[in-house]
């Protein structure tokens, strides 16, 4: 038998889950201008006792590709991740391809992670080429010499949704994601382009409005039940 106290407890638990879902949606909206950011969903389920539970899921669907004309920008046209290594040796995976060169000439992410096994860019060159297969080359000032510098690797996972989110659009592999598998003979890199977020901001804002209305209605119901519970206690005294 369901008691008023049980209904109140269930309402509190479910309200906390709604607040958590609101947090995920708000984070998505705040990252609308973050290149390569992936939409994070908080899927809710209702059990047989009326309690909500939720699970975080990341939508790795590719975002739109935007032309930048910057030679160190590269977008992934399709699925896949670029392995990057932190200054402490931790390997993570990203789709955010706005790169730069460090003081030693190595190609790195904007927050200092090394690209692949290390690709060193010479000081003097006329043009930097990042080919669709990830090969990085420079053309000399006189245009006569082409130098192969290395390759930007591209990997994928059997279950990308199993990846663990890290900071700055990076992900760690887990037992659920499986080990990275190198993608060979591909043509998925597009130099002078960047992948934007895959968030549908209008849908996210609409979700906030609907969720806010739902939460307000739930609070009113909770207040009514709480008043009934208080009156029942007074009658028993």
N, C-alpha and C positions, 0 to 999 in steps of 0.2 A: 504494500500500500504506500502510495506517495504522500508524504507529509508536507506541510507548508515549509518547514525547515529544509526538507529535501529539495523542494522547488527553488528555494532561495539559494542553497548551495550550488545547485546545477546552474542557476542563472549567473552566479558569480564566476564559476569556471568558464562558462560559455562567453561571458563578457570579456574575460581576460584573453580568450582566443581571438575575439573580434578586434581587441586592441592590438594584438600581435599582427593580425592580418593588415590592419591599418598601417602599422609600421612598415611592412614590406611594400605596400602600395606607395607610401610616401617616399621611401627610398628610391623606388623606380622613377617617380616623377622628378626627384631631385637630381637624378643622373641622366636626365633626358639629353643633355648636351655632352655627355661623356662618351667619347669614341669607343666603339667596341663593347659597350656595356650590354649585358644580357638581362632580359626581363626575368625577374624572380617572382614566381607565383607561390602563394600559401594556400594550398588546397585543403578545404575543410570537409570533414565527414561526420555524420551524426550517427551515434551508436544506438542500440536498441533501448537504452535507458535515457535517451535524450541528451547525452553529453556530446559536445563537439570535440573533435581531435583534428590536428592539422599536420601537414607535412610540406616542407619546402621543396620546390622544384624549380630548376633553372631551364629556361627556354633558349636552347643554343641555335635556334634558327638564325641564319646569317642576316645581318642588317643591310641596309642599302649602302652602295659604294659611291663615295663622293670624290670628285676630282679636286686635287689640291695644288698640283704642279710642283710640289716639294719633292726633291729627289730621294730623301730619306723616309718618305711615307710609303707604306706598302699595305695593301688590303688583301685579304684572303677571299677569293671568289669561290665560295663553296665551303664545305666542312673542313675542319682541321684546326690545329693549334701549333704555335711556335714555342719550342722549348727555350726557356731563358734561365740563367743562373745568377743568383744573388751574390753580392760580395762575400757572403759567408758560405757559399757552396751549395745552397739549397736550390733544387731545380723545380721550377713551376712552369705553367703553360698559359699562354695568352693568345688573344686574337687582336690585341691593340697594337697596331703597327706603325705608330708615329715614333721613329727612332732618332737617335743623335749619335755623335761621336765623342768619346771621352778624351781626356788629355793625352792618352797614349795612342789614340787613333782607332780604338776598337769600337765596333758598332754595338750600341747599348740601347736599352729602353730609356724612356724619359726619367725613370727613377733609378737608373744605374745598374740594371740587370744585363748581363752579357748575353748576346744573341748567339744561339747555337754553341759551337765549340770555340768561338772567337774568330771574328772577321776584322782584320786590321786594315784600315783605309790609309793609303799613302797621303802625304801632304800635298804633293803637286800632281794634279790630274785635270783633264779638261771636262770629263763627263763620267758620272757614276751610273752604272747600269745594274738594275735588279731584274733579272729575267723572270719570266713566268714560272720556271722550274726552281727558282730560288737562287740560282747562280748570281754571284756578285762580281762585277768586273769594272775596271776603270779604263778609260781611254786617255792616252797621253795628250799633252797640250798640242802636239803637232798632228795628232790624229792617226799616227802610224803604229802605235803600240797599244795592244790590248792586254791587260793583266788580269788573270783570274785570281780572285782574292779568297774565295770560299763559297759555301752554300748555306742558305738559310733553310734549316730542316723544317719539315711539316709533318706532324704526327696526328693520329686520331686514336680514339678509344672505343672499345666495344660498347661501353655504356657511359657516354659523356655526362649524363645526369648524376652519375655516381661521384664525379669530381667534387672536391671540397673547395669552397670559395676562399680565396685569400684577399689581400689588399690590392688595390689598383688594377682591377680586371685580370687578376691572375688566379690560377687554380692548382691545387695539389692533387696528385693521383691518390686513389684509395683502393681498397680491396674490391669495392663495388664497381669502380670505373674500369678496373683492369689495367694492365701495363700499356704504355704507349706503343703504337705500331707506326713505323715510318711509312709515309706515303711516297711511293716511288713513281717516277715518270709522269709527273703531273704538270699542269700549267695554270695553277690557281693563284699565283701572286700577280698583283697589279701595282706596278710602281706608279708614283705620283698620284696615288689615291689613298683614301682611308675609309674604313668601314665605320659607319655611324651606329648608334644604338638600334636595337630592334623593338624598342618600346613604342607602343601605340599610346601616345600621351592622352589623346581624347578618351580612349577606353579607360585609362587609369584614373583620370579625373572623374569620369562617370562612375567608376567603381567606388571612389571616395565618397561621392555624393550619396550613392545608394547605401553604402555601408554606414554612413553617418546617420541617415534616416532610420535604418534598421536598429542601430544602437540606441538612438533616442527613444524609439518605440519600446525597446527591451527595458530601458531604464524606467520608463513609466510603468510598465507591467511589474517590474521588480519593486517599485515604490508602493504600488497598490497591494502586492502580496505581503510586503513588509508591514504595511499598516494593518492588514488583516491579522497577521501573526501577532503584532503587538496587542491588538484588541482581544485576541483569544487568550493571551497570557493574563491580561487584566481580569477577564471573566473567571479565570481559574483561581484567582487570588481570594 
